[in-house]
Amino acid sequence: MQNSKMMLIAGAALSATTFSAIAETPAYQNELRADAAARASLLQTGANAGHNSNGFYIGSGDGNFNLYVGGYTQFTYTLNFRDNDDDALGGESEDLTNGFDAKRTRLIFQGNILNPNLSFYIEGGFDGAGDSESSNNGNFNLLEAWGNYNFDNGWGVKFGQFRVPLTRENMVDARHQLAADRSVTDSVFAADRTQGVAVHYRGDNLGFVASINDGAGNRSTPFWTGATNAGGLALEADIAITARLEYMFAGDWGRFEDFTSFRNSDDIAVLLGGSVHWQQGGETAAFAGGAEVAMTDYDLFTYSIDLSVEGNGWNAFGAFTGVTVDASGASDVDNYGWLIQGGFFVADQLEIFGRWDSVYADNTFDPADEDFNTLTVGANYYFVPESHAAKFTFDVQYFLDDPSESAPVAATAPSSMTALVPDTEDGQFALRAQMQLVF
């Protein structure tokens, strides 16, 4: 026992001697000073971390460096039923199509570096095809990646991959929609995302954005791509220009980040917006498979006007959109679409809504093309009052017309976004139950 005690005492003495020797070395002294300086810096700048509406965050207290990590998920059950006696295989078709769909799972990284005016935004999704929802393969895809600098006078410049500022319904994020998803009309006319640069301005009542970009639906494509869209036109435009003007008659800009208007909101808010988009393609060289490919020359011009009105516990929105396509060797095509929707809170956390949207196809190109109308009714339950963080949506859609008789609509089906499937009869129904979580 005595020997054990002596060994412990000797070991402790040796350790203390060794530690003292290490502590006196210049390297260790520098490390201590650096650690103390870092701790003092954190105390002085008030570095902080936590969670707010943008997600989980960490940053310097002076606001020059901030990182927010967030995202959301939408899990949907869809039941589609229709009256279709004969299918394309020549036999009797099943009238029902149903199943669960992990429609959107998004991760969002955003923040600022160097100073609060220089910001960044990166969004990716596991939903395969982005907002087109044509296939949900579970792969992670880049949706948006842009940088932005805001000047002190309301002007700013953005560069990277971002949403085309064309239709307001598409510009409002998927987690902030009124129904379970965007309309059939928006699936036909929306320009989705592109790559380019944009100059923007926002004052007390006036907002403006102008962009030079690669064209509608151009996401994550190289400058030389020879890919085409569903209509056979070049995906990578030679040049595209988009401009949007907004005037807010009443309210504040934050009111229009979503389509709903919770109870206890401030006075009425009114926003009028208008957009134009022109792109030209097929007149510059494009490549696929290592070789130059022939592309169809075309000009595309899209225009849209919209009005949003929000009150205390109610909201209304309407939009009209048109597109003209002038392709080489073909007649001009003019398609139009419109929608109206509105919502009303019957209780603090329960909102009912309705929507009617319509697509008018130009039958000059295809004489069989007819109009296509969709009626939607449903309800939202907000688990957290005045927040989209946890929301359950149930809606019913009635597709009044035959989608096969509208070429622009048929090109979008089947779609997890609209719940429309290919059909040769009118009177198709779709029921959707969707749970949304935002983190």
C-alpha positions, 0 to 999 in steps of 0.5 A: 500500500505504501509503495502504491501511495509513493508511486501516485505521489511521484506520478502527480509530481511528474505530471505537474512538472511536465504540464508546467514545462509545456505551459511555458512553451511559446506555442502553448502561450500563443494558443492560450492568448488566441483562445482568450481573444476569441472568447473576448471577441464573442462576448464583445460582438454578442455572437448568437444562435437560435431559431426564427422564421428563416430557420436555425441560425448562427452569426456574429452579433454585429450582423456582418456574418449570418447563416440560416439553415431551414427547409420544409417537407410536404407529404401528400395523399392523392386520390384521382378518379375519372370516368374512362371506359376505354384506355389506350391499351384497348381494355377497360380502364381502372377509374381510380389512381391513388397513393402517397407522395413525398412531393417536396422535401427542401433544404435552404441555406441563406444568410449574409457575409461581410456585411448585411447587404451582401446575401446569398440563398441556396435551395435544393430538393429531393423531389427530382424534377423541382416544381414540375413534379413530373417525376419524384426520384428522390435525387437531390437537385439544385433549385436556386443558388444566387447572390444579392447585393442591396444598396442603401437607396432601395436598389439591388443586383442579383446573380445566379439561378432564381425564379423568373419574376413573371407569374405571381402564383409561381413567385410565391413559395410552395409552402405559402400557397392557399391550396395544396399546390399551384393551379393548372393554369400556372403549370402551363404559363409559369416560367419557373427558374432560370440563370441570369442577372437581375436589377431590382428596386423596392421603395415604400410603394413601388417595386421593380425588377428587370432580368437578363437570363437564359429563358423560361424553365432553364435550370442547371443547364450549361450555356451550350446545351442542345436540349429542348422542352416539351414543345421542341423549342431550345431550352437554353434561349439565345437571350431572354429579358424579363421585367416586372412592376408592382405597386402597393396601394396599401399595406406592407411588402411582408403581407404578400409573401404568401396568399393568406391573411390571418386574423388580427392582420393590419388594415387592408393591403392591395398589390397590383403587378404586371410582368413581361417576358421575351426570349429568342432561341435557336439562332446560336449554336448548341451542342449535344452528345459532343456534336452541334445540333439543329434547333428551331428558331423561335420567339416567345413573348409572355405577359401577366397582370395580377391583383392581390387584396388582403384584409383581416382574416380574408384574401382574394387574388386574380391573374391573367396570363398570355403567351405568343410563340412564333416558331420557324415553319409553324403558325403563331400560337396564342394561349391565354389563362386566368385564375381567381381565388380567395380564402376566409378564416372561419376560426382563428386556425381554420381557413376555407378557400376556393379557386377557379382557373382556366386555360384557353388554347389556340386552336389555330395550331391544333383545331381540336384544342379546347378550353380547360377549366378547374374548380378547387375548394378546400380548407387549411388548418394551421396548428400554430396560429398565424404560421405556416410552420405546421399546416394541414390542407385538404382540397377537392379539384374538379377538372371540368374538361377533357385534358386531351383536347387541350395541348398545353394542359395535356403536356403537363400531365401526369403531375403531382403538382396539379393531381391531373392525369392523362384522360380522354373524358371530362369530369375528372376529380382529385382529392388531396390531403397534405401535411406540411412542416417548416423548420 
